[in-house]
Amino acid sequence: MQTIRVDTPSARYDVFTGSGLLATLVPRIEKAVGRLPRRVFVITSPEIWALWGETFLQSFREEPVTLFLPPGESHKTMASVERLTREMARAGGDRGSLVIAFGGGIVGDVGGFVAAIFMRGIPYVQVPTTFLSQVDSSVGGKVGVNQPEGKNLVGNFHHPRAVFADIGVLGTLSDRELHAGLMESIKAGIIRDRALLRFMDEHSGTILDRDPKALERVIVASIRMKAGVVNKDERESGLRMILNLGHTVGHAIEAVTRYKAMLHGEAVAWGMVAALYLGRRRGTITAGQMDRLESLIYRYGPLPALNRLRAGKLLSAAAGDKKNVGGVRRFVLPVGIGDAGVVEDVTPTELEAAIRYMLEKGKAGRSAG
């Protein structure tokens, strides 16, 4: 097991990675946050509970209250939050209760948001079960839900008391989910970790074959990168914005397709392709660097086709990005390999050109290899 420390002005907690954590969860939680309270709520999806619920419950002396969130971005809504908080109230939840978010990124975001607002805030623990949630969304304290007008427009910063990333649960993850999650690790390498990117470049076959040691190395490096950024900029006032490489256009794709056409990591992958084009156009990366990084993204595919999307709609959706403040369009660009920066002068013409480049590349989708 490896431990990564998150140390921000408002919260300090550990992220634990390894195998076998799920079956011994209670003593690990009690060691990290103290004895379990009288009322523990587990927010999870029916699919995850069917696969891993029995293992999850092995270390519990008293069975927690299990609340279900159906899968998919369409359930990452205020309606789901209201239903879950009412169920908690009816089950005797109080200020001393604990929430355990047990699932992928959607469960983690919604479960964390429920914990942030129930009784004006109660503690919670993240137990992420997808690659993407283990390397990214479970760490850093961002919680929230979507609106029809955009992704994660309603939310808060509410850090977990601990994160337990059991690599063993990835064995039941579909290939598509794994590949989509790995896009966030590619992003981590591009913006902050050349060694991670080099490892993913040189060992793609081993990683995609799910070698446990290779996966753990990628997961730990990705978490360390994000924790280091969050420690320096907890509230996304500056540096933390670089974690959004590919997300401006990626979120626009998700919004235009109503969160139904592709997984988050797939949308971010296409968003990174657009960002690479814009970086090459502005001279922050060379043509050779762009080709190398774009090829790496495709190798960890496949990526869904974009032939039904239109540049105009994506451009309009990108205008509502949360990073934009006071009419200033903020955009994350790669700076060489292993660094990134935020620019505030990207014109609609430039962004449209990047989107059109991405759409051309994605006409028929992209196969792995």
N, C-alpha and C positions, 0 to 999 in steps of 0.2 A: 504493500500500500504506500502511496505517496501523498504528501500533504502540501497544499499550496495555500499561503496566507493571503487573505484580502484584508487590507488595513487602511480604512478611510477615516476621515474626520468624524463620521457619525456611526461607524460600525466596524467591528473586527470579528472575522470568522474564518473558518478553515474549509477548504474544499478537499475532500478525501477521494482518491481514485484507487481502484484496485478491483480484484475479483472476490466474490463471496461476501460483500458488504450487506447485501439485501437480507440474508438469512440471520444476520446478527445486528440488525438495525437498532433495536431498542438500547442495548448497552452502549452502542456508539453514540446515539443521540444523547443519552444521559451523561456520558462523559463529556460531550461537547457543550450541552446547554442545561444540564441539570435533570432531576427526576421528572418523568412524564407527569403532566397534570391529570386531573380526574377525567377531563374530556379531551380526547384527541380526535381530530377530523382528518380523514384521508380523502383528498380530492384526486380522482384518477379517471381514466377512461375505461369503459367496459372491456375493451380488447386487452389492455394492459393487465387489468385485474384478472381476466380469465387465464392469461399466460403466467402471471407472476404473483397473483394474490396469495396463494398458499405459502409460497416462499417468504413473501413479505410479512405474513402474520406469525411466522415461526417463533420469533423472539418476544412477542407481545404476551403479557400476563393477562390482560383484559383486552378483548377485541375492540378496536376503535370504531368510530362511526364512519362508514364509507359513503361518500357522495360521488356521483358519476357525472362526468362532462363528456358528451358525445364527441367523437373526433371531428376535426375539420375547422378551418378558419371561420366558417359560417356560425360556429357556436362560441366564438371568442367575442362575446357581446355583453352589453349591460344587462340584457334580459337573463343571460346565464348567471351573471353576478347576483342579480336580485333573487333568482331562484335558490342559488346556493346559500346565500346569507339567510334567507328565510328558513331553509331546511336546518341550518345550524342553530338558529334561534329556537326552533321547535324542538330540537334535540338537546336543549339545555346548554348551549354554548355561552360562555361568559368571557370576561377579560383575562381569565387565567387559562383559557383554552389554547391548544396548539394545533396548527394546520400543517399537514405533510402533503406537499404537492408531489404526486407520484405519477410521472408520465413524461410526455414530450414537451416541447416548447410552449404549446398552447395551454396545456394543463399547468405548467409552471407560471406562465404569465397571468392566467386567470386566478389560479390558486393564490399566488402572491398578492394579487390585487384584492382578492377577498380578504386575506389576512390584513392587508393594509387599512381597510375601511371598516371591518367588523369590530364593533365596540371601540371605534376610533383607533384600531390597530392592535393586533395580537401577534405573537411570534409565529414563525413558520420555518419549516425545513424543506429544502429541495432534494428530491430523489429523482434525478433525470434519467429517462430510459431510452432516449434516442441519441445518436451521435451528435446531432446539432445542439440539442439541449445540454449535453454534457460539456461540449467545448465552448458554448457561447451563452445561450439565454439563461441558464441557471445561475450564472455568475454576474454580479454587478448591481443587483437590486432594482433593475427596471421591471416594472410590472404594469399591466394594463390590458385594455381591450380595443377592438377596432370599431370604427364607425363607417357607414357607407361612403363617407367623404374621404376616408383615408385610414391607414393602418396605425394602430397604437395611439390614436388621438386623445384617448382618455386613459390616464394612468398616474403613476406615482413612482417615487423611489422608496422602496421598502426592502431592505436587505434581509436575506435569510439568516438564521442563526448558525446554519451549517449546510454544506452541500455534500451529498454522498453519491458519487458517480461509480456505479458498479459496472465494470466493463463486461461482466458475464451476461447481462441482460441484452447486450447487442447481438447475441447469437440468434435471437428471433426477429431481428430487424430485417426488413426487406432490402434487397439490393438498391432499390430506388431511394429509400430513405437514407441508407448509408452514403450513397454517392452525393445526395443533396447536402447532407451534413458535412461531408468532407470539403465542400465549397467554402464553408466558413473557416476551415483550417487553411485552405489556400489563401483566403483573404488575410488571415492572421500572418501568414508568411510574407505576403506582398507588402503589408504595411509596417511590419515590425520585427520580422524574424527570418533572416536569410537562411540560417541553418535549418529551420523547419521546412522552408520552401525547397532547399536543396535535398533534404531527406525525402520529401514527397515526390520530387522529380526523379530521384535515383531509385526509389523503392515503391513505385506505384503498383507494380504487380503484387508485391507482398502485402501491401496495405489493402488493396482491393480484394485479395484472397482472404482477408480477415485474420491475418496472423496476429495473435494477441499482443505480442511484444511490440510489433510495429504500430498497432492501433493505440496502445497505451502511450507510446512515445509521442504520437501525434496529439493525442488528447491532452497529455500533461503539458506539452509545449504550448498548445493553443490556450489552455487555461492560464498558464504562467504569463503569457503575453497579455491576455485581457486583464488579469489581476494587476499587472504592473501599470497598465494604462489607467484603470479605475482608481488605483491607489493615488495617482497623481491628479486625477480630475474626476471626482465622484459624480458631479452633477452635470457633466457634459457642457461645461462652459468654454472649453477650448480643445485640449488634446484628445479627449474621449471621442470627439466627432470623427476621428480617423477610423474608428471601428465601423463606421457606416459606409466604407468603400463598397460601391455597388448597390447600396440600399436606396438611393434616390430613384434611380430608374427601376430597380427591383421592386420597390414598393408600388411604383406607378403601374408596373405590369400586374401585380396582385390586385390592385384596386380596379383597374380596367377590366380584368377578367373575373371580378367579383370573388376572388380568392378560391376559385374552383379549378383553374386550368393547370396549375403547377404547384409544387412544393416551394416553401420559402427559399431554401437553398438553391433551387433551380432558378428562381427569379433573380436572386442575388448574383448567381453566376452570369446570367445575361447582363445584369446591371454592371458587373465588373468588365465585361467585354466593351460596353459603352464607355466606361471610365478609362479603360486602356486606350481606346481610340482618341478620347479627348486629351489624355496625357501625352500621347504621341503628337497630336496636333499642336499642343502648347509647348512641346519640347521638354516635358518633365521626365519622359522616358524615351529611349531610342527605339528605332524600328525593330532592331534585334531583340530588345527587351520585351517589346509588345508581342512579337511573334512567339517568343519563348513562353510568356505568361499565358497568352491566349491558347496556345497548344496544350499547356498543362491543364487548363480549365476543361477543354474538350476531352482530354484523356481520362479525366475523372467523371465524365458524363455517363450515359447519354443525357442530352438536354432536349426538352420538348420544343417542337416547332413554333415559330412566331408568325406564321403566314397569315393569321387572321387579325393581327394587331395593326393599328394605324399610328403613324408617327404623331399626328395632331392630338389624338386622344391621350397618348402617353405623355406628351409635352404638357398638356393641361393638367394631368394628374400629378406630374412631378412638381408643378407650381405650388401644390399644397403640402410639400414636404415639411416636416416639423423643424428641420434645421434652418429653414428660411425665416428670417426675422426682419420685420419692418420693410418688407418688399425686397430685401437683399437675398439673392439666390446663392446659397452656400452649396459647395460641391467638393467631394473628397477625390483627390487625384493621387495616383502613385507617383512617388519621386524616386526614380531608379528602382531598385529591388531591395526591399527591406525598410522602406520609409514611405511616408505619405504626408500630404498637407491639405489644408482646407482653403479653397479659394472662394472669393465673394464676387467675382466679376464675370462669371460665365453667362454669356448672352443666350437668349432664346435660339438664335441662329446656330451657335456652337452646339448647344444641347440637342437641337433637332438633327444636326449632322451626325452626332454620336448615336442618336437613336436610330437613324436611318442606316448607319453602318451596322449596328446590332441586328436590325430587322433583316438586312440583306444576308448576314451570316446565319441567321436563324430561320431562313425560309423553309428548309426541310428538316429542321432540327439538327442535332449533332450526336453522332454515335461515339461511344468510348473507343479509345485507341487511336 
